[in-house]
């Protein structure tokens, strides 16, 4: 079984909604890294009485079966509103050459993937 790693940068207010949508689309779990920061095309500098205000992001990592990955990626983008509003987040997927510690996921996914194919 082959896996892909979906890396998503999500507004912290949408993290749980994105995780729920990914699970419904076939993801078996996620890892969340809190309080990431970044900037897009234009550097936005918001201040309030001289203090910098930056929207926090969470980095959410999903290790998913390759046949389910595109559907999961699309659901993440939909719930995160990545295409509707600039600056809401992005998600990418990359190939995973090898993984350990995923036997319990493989056992669960065998039937799901066979149904998809």
Buried (B, 14 or more C-beta within 10 A) or exposed (E): EEBBBBBBBBBBEBBEBBBBBBBEBBBBBBEBEEEEEEEEEEEEEEEEEEEEEEBEBBBBEBBBBBBBBBBBBEBBBBBBEBEEEEBBBBBEBEEBEEBEEBEEBBEEBEEEBEEEE
